[in-house]
Amino acid sequence: MRVINCCTRLHAPSSIRLSFVRRNHSQTHSYRCVGHGNCSLSTNQMEQRNLSANTVIDHPRALTDKITLIRDAGPSKFQVIADFDATLTRYRVNGLRGQTSHNLLQQGNAEYDAKRQALYDHYHPLEISPVIPIDEKTKLMEEWWSKTHDLLIEGGLTYDAIKKSVENSSIAFREGVVELFEFLEKKEIPVLIFSAGLADVIEEVLRQNLHRTFKNVKIVSNRMVFDDNGRLVSFKGKLIHVLNKNEHALDMAGPLHDQLGVDTGEEDEDEANAYVKQRTNVLLMGDHLGDLRMSDGLSYETRISVGFLNDNIEKSLESYRQAFDLVYLNDAPMWGAVELVSRLFSTEET
């Protein structure tokens, strides 16, 4: 057996120290708390946060070193970069696969919904193909996204249809997301949500599910332009797809929003982009290995990467634990990230 030691105060509401035991490769991957020191958490508390047995840290000393470097530099040098679907949102809702900001959208036009589904059925296998060269795949993704955007315009998508789609969706945020955003807002730490989807859909999900705005949260995604009747007429900025979803996209996207739905304007946009790029310490959160590229374009000094491995754990764990500093399994809540940023910048600091 190989023992992976990790400090539980990164991901559970106490400072106990645990070990996670990884069994032989030929067996099913499983983790159990073997415990060190005073394991004072009640079973109830452990079940509530449900993180101790669902956390993997491959190199705890390296993670501790990164935490020290980021803490010493202070919050003014720090930013959070997060994927949206299945990272900030839950992978499963009520036991079923939750919807994403992509597939929840219904145009109110069955013909065009079917056409978008046909594009998905054609291009998605190409997206996940391991044999298509990256340059060729990038062109295919640009082609897919462009055709999809054209269908949204041609099919007469309205903002009312977006609101109705979100109202009828099964999308939900992980527990702890609000607390994470509140802590970071208090510390004036920017949160960049990168998505190859639709910014207007994501903002509507935030409105309807979190019921408040956060001045530090920015969305870098494909943003729509509506006419006076609320009908989609075009998209702002250049196309953002799965293979260019990174900090280079800050210069490609339409204007960032200080609050949901409020443009900062071109001058403020340039200032905001420069402000973000000066923050060279990063907490990056994603649910795919490709999400690690979200910090491309930023000359970061120290990066802590957190991976949410929601499904296919047996198949994917080895690659995730090697790629991410910290991995949460089984659609875990966001409390681990809350605990981590609290450790980086305690609430007592000003």
C-alpha positions in Angstrom: 0.0 0.0 0.0 1.1 3.5 -0.7 0.2 6.1 2.0 -0.6 9.7 1.0 -0.5 12.0 4.0 -2.4 15.1 3.9 -3.4 17.8 6.3 -7.2 17.7 6.8 -7.5 21.4 7.8 -7.3 22.0 4.1 -10.7 20.4 3.6 -12.5 19.7 6.8 -13.7 21.8 9.7 -10.9 20.8 12.1 -7.1 20.7 12.3 -6.8 16.9 12.7 -4.3 15.1 10.6 -5.2 12.2 8.4 -3.7 9.7 6.0 -5.4 8.4 2.9 -4.4 4.8 2.0 -4.4 3.9 -1.7 -4.7 0.3 -2.3 -2.8 -1.8 -4.9 -3.4 -0.9 -8.6 -5.1 -4.2 -9.2 -7.8 -3.5 -6.6 -10.5 -0.9 -6.7 -9.3 2.5 -5.6 -10.6 3.3 -2.1 -9.6 5.6 0.6 -10.1 5.4 4.4 -9.1 7.6 7.3 -6.4 5.8 9.3 -6.1 8.9 11.6 -3.3 10.6 13.4 -3.6 12.6 16.5 -7.0 13.6 18.0 -9.7 12.6 15.6 -12.3 14.7 17.4 -14.9 15.2 14.6 -18.2 13.4 15.3 -19.5 11.0 12.7 -22.2 13.5 12.0 -19.7 16.3 11.3 -17.7 14.1 9.0 -20.8 13.1 7.1 -21.9 16.7 6.8 -18.8 17.8 5.1 -18.0 14.4 3.6 -14.5 15.4 2.5 -12.0 13.5 4.5 -12.5 10.2 2.7 -12.9 11.9 -0.7 -9.7 13.9 -0.9 -6.5 13.0 -2.5 -3.2 15.0 -2.3 -0.3 13.4 -4.1 2.4 15.7 -2.9 1.4 17.3 0.5 4.7 19.0 1.1 4.7 20.7 -2.3 1.2 21.9 -1.6 2.2 23.2 1.8 5.1 25.1 0.2 2.7 26.7 -2.3 0.3 27.7 0.5 3.2 29.4 2.3 4.3 31.4 -0.8 0.8 32.6 -1.6 0.0 33.5 2.0 3.3 35.5 2.2 2.5 37.4 -1.0 -0.9 38.4 0.3 -4.4 38.7 -1.2 -3.5 41.6 -3.5 -1.4 39.2 -5.6 -4.1 36.4 -5.7 -6.9 35.5 -8.0 -9.2 32.5 -8.4 -9.9 30.9 -11.9 -12.8 28.5 -12.0 -14.5 26.4 -14.6 -18.3 26.6 -14.3 -20.1 23.4 -15.2 -19.4 20.4 -12.9 -16.9 22.6 -11.0 -18.9 25.4 -9.4 -22.1 23.4 -10.2 -22.9 19.9 -9.0 -22.4 16.9 -11.2 -25.4 15.2 -9.8 -28.7 16.6 -8.6 -31.2 14.5 -6.7 -29.3 11.4 -7.8 -29.4 12.2 -11.5 -26.8 13.8 -13.8 -27.4 17.6 -13.4 -27.7 19.8 -16.4 -25.0 22.1 -17.7 -25.2 25.7 -18.8 -24.9 24.3 -22.4 -27.6 21.7 -22.5 -30.2 23.4 -20.4 -30.9 26.0 -23.1 -34.2 25.5 -25.0 -34.8 28.0 -27.8 -38.5 27.6 -27.8 -38.1 26.3 -31.4 -38.0 22.5 -31.6 -36.5 22.5 -35.1 -33.5 24.5 -34.0 -33.1 22.7 -30.7 -32.9 19.5 -32.9 -30.4 21.1 -35.2 -28.1 22.0 -32.2 -28.4 18.5 -30.9 -27.4 17.1 -34.3 -24.3 19.3 -34.2 -23.5 18.0 -30.7 -23.8 14.4 -31.9 -21.4 15.1 -34.8 -18.8 17.2 -33.1 -18.6 15.9 -29.5 -16.9 12.6 -30.5 -14.4 14.7 -32.4 -13.8 16.9 -29.3 -12.9 14.0 -27.1 -11.0 12.0 -29.8 -7.4 11.3 -28.7 -6.1 10.9 -32.2 -7.1 14.2 -33.8 -4.1 16.7 -33.8 -4.7 19.8 -31.7 -4.5 22.2 -34.7 -7.1 20.3 -36.6 -9.3 19.9 -33.5 -9.2 23.6 -32.8 -10.6 24.3 -36.3 -13.3 21.8 -35.7 -14.3 23.4 -32.4 -14.4 26.8 -34.0 -16.6 25.4 -36.7 -18.9 23.8 -34.2 -19.3 26.8 -32.0 -19.8 29.1 -35.0 -22.6 26.9 -36.4 -24.2 26.7 -33.0 -24.2 30.5 -32.5 -25.6 30.9 -36.0 -28.5 28.5 -35.1 -29.2 30.5 -31.9 -29.6 33.7 -34.0 -31.5 32.1 -36.9 -33.8 30.3 -34.5 -34.9 33.5 -32.8 -33.5 32.9 -29.3 -34.9 35.4 -26.8 -33.7 36.4 -23.4 -37.1 35.3 -22.1 -36.3 31.8 -23.4 -33.0 31.9 -21.5 -34.8 32.8 -18.2 -37.4 30.1 -18.8 -34.8 27.5 -19.6 -32.9 28.2 -16.3 -36.2 28.2 -14.3 -37.0 24.7 -15.7 -33.4 23.3 -15.4 -31.9 21.0 -12.8 -28.6 22.9 -12.5 -27.5 23.6 -9.0 -24.4 25.0 -7.3 -22.2 22.9 -4.9 -22.7 23.6 -1.2 -20.1 26.2 -0.1 -20.0 28.2 -3.4 -21.8 31.2 -1.9 -19.5 31.2 1.2 -16.4 31.0 -1.1 -17.6 34.0 -3.2 -18.5 36.0 0.0 -15.1 35.4 1.5 -13.2 36.3 -1.7 -15.4 39.4 -2.1 -14.6 40.5 1.4 -10.9 40.1 0.6 -11.3 41.9 -2.8 -10.0 38.9 -4.6 -11.2 38.5 -8.2 -12.9 35.3 -9.4 -12.8 34.6 -13.1 -15.3 32.1 -14.3 -14.1 30.7 -17.6 -16.6 29.0 -19.8 -16.9 28.0 -23.5 -20.6 28.3 -23.1 -22.8 31.4 -22.9 -22.2 34.2 -20.4 -25.8 35.3 -20.4 -27.0 31.8 -19.5 -24.4 31.5 -16.7 -25.4 35.0 -15.3 -29.0 33.9 -15.3 -28.1 30.7 -13.4 -26.3 32.9 -10.9 -29.3 35.2 -10.5 -31.8 32.5 -10.1 -29.8 30.2 -7.9 -27.6 32.5 -5.7 -30.1 35.4 -5.6 -27.4 38.0 -5.3 -24.4 39.4 -7.2 -20.8 39.5 -6.3 -18.7 42.5 -7.5 -15.5 40.4 -7.6 -16.9 37.7 -9.9 -16.2 38.1 -13.6 -17.4 35.8 -16.4 -15.3 35.2 -19.4 -17.5 33.5 -22.0 -19.4 34.1 -25.2 -21.7 37.1 -24.6 -24.9 37.8 -26.5 -26.3 41.0 -28.0 -30.1 41.4 -27.9 -32.3 43.9 -29.7 -34.9 46.1 -27.9 -37.4 43.2 -28.1 -35.0 40.8 -26.3 -34.1 38.8 -29.4 -30.6 37.6 -30.0 -28.9 39.5 -32.9 -25.2 38.8 -32.5 -22.3 37.9 -30.2 -19.7 40.3 -28.7 -16.0 39.8 -29.1 -14.3 36.7 -30.6 -15.3 33.1 -30.2 -14.4 31.3 -27.0 -14.5 27.5 -27.3 -13.1 24.6 -25.3 -9.6 24.9 -26.6 -9.0 28.6 -26.1 -10.7 28.9 -22.7 -7.9 30.6 -20.8 -6.5 34.0 -19.8 -5.7 34.8 -23.4 -9.5 35.0 -23.8 -9.6 38.1 -21.5 -8.5 40.1 -24.6 -10.9 38.1 -26.9 -14.1 38.3 -24.9 -16.7 41.1 -24.8 -16.6 43.5 -21.9 -16.4 42.1 -18.5 -19.2 42.9 -16.1 -18.6 44.5 -12.7 -22.0 43.2 -11.6 -24.2 40.8 -13.5 -25.5 42.5 -16.6 -23.6 45.8 -16.2 -20.9 46.6 -18.8 -17.7 48.2 -17.4 -17.0 49.9 -20.8 -13.9 49.6 -22.9 -11.7 51.8 -20.7 -12.7 50.0 -17.5 -12.4 46.7 -19.3 -8.7 47.3 -20.2 -8.1 48.4 -16.6 -9.8 45.3 -15.3 -7.8 43.0 -17.5 -4.5 44.6 -16.5 -5.6 44.4 -12.9 -6.2 40.6 -13.1 -3.0 39.9 -15.0 -1.0 41.6 -12.2 -2.2 38.9 -9.8 0.3 36.2 -10.3 -0.8 33.8 -7.6 -3.7 31.5 -8.6 -6.1 29.1 -7.3 -7.4 27.1 -10.3 -10.5 24.9 -10.1 -11.8 22.5 -12.7 -13.3 19.1 -13.4 -11.3 18.2 -16.5 -7.5 17.9 -17.1 -8.0 20.4 -19.9 -9.1 23.0 -17.4 -5.5 23.3 -16.2 -5.0 25.3 -19.4 -7.2 28.1 -18.1 -4.2 29.8 -16.6 -2.4 29.8 -19.9 -1.7 33.4 -20.9 -1.0 34.4 -17.3 2.6 34.6 -16.1 1.8 33.1 -12.7 4.3 32.6 -10.0 2.5 30.1 -7.8 -0.6 28.1 -8.7 -2.6 25.7 -6.6 -4.8 23.5 -8.8 -7.9 21.8 -7.4 -9.6 19.0 -9.5 -13.2 17.8 -9.0 -13.3 14.1 -10.1 -17.0 13.5 -10.3 -17.3 10.2 -12.1 -15.2 7.4 -13.6 -13.0 7.5 -10.6 -11.4 4.1 -11.2 -10.3 5.1 -14.7 -9.3 8.7 -14.1 -7.9 9.0 -10.6 -4.3 8.3 -11.5 -4.1 11.1 -14.1 -6.0 13.5 -11.9 -3.8 13.0 -8.8 -0.7 13.5 -10.9 -2.0 16.6 -12.6 -3.8 18.5 -9.7 -2.4 19.5 -6.4 -5.6 18.5 -4.7 -8.4 16.3 -5.9 -11.9 16.0 -4.5 -13.9 12.9 -5.4 -17.5 11.9 -5.8 -19.1 15.3 -6.6 -17.8 16.8 -3.3 -19.0 20.1 -2.0 -17.0 23.3 -2.1 -16.1 23.4 1.6 -12.5 22.3 0.9 -11.9 25.4 -1.3 -13.5 27.5 1.4 -11.2 26.0 4.0 -8.2 26.5 1.8 -8.7 30.2 1.0 -9.5 30.8 4.7 -6.1 29.2 5.5 -4.4 31.4 2.9 -5.9 34.6 4.2 -7.5 34.4 7.6 -10.6 36.4 8.3 -8.7 38.3 11.0 -6.4 39.9 8.5 -7.3 43.3 7.0 
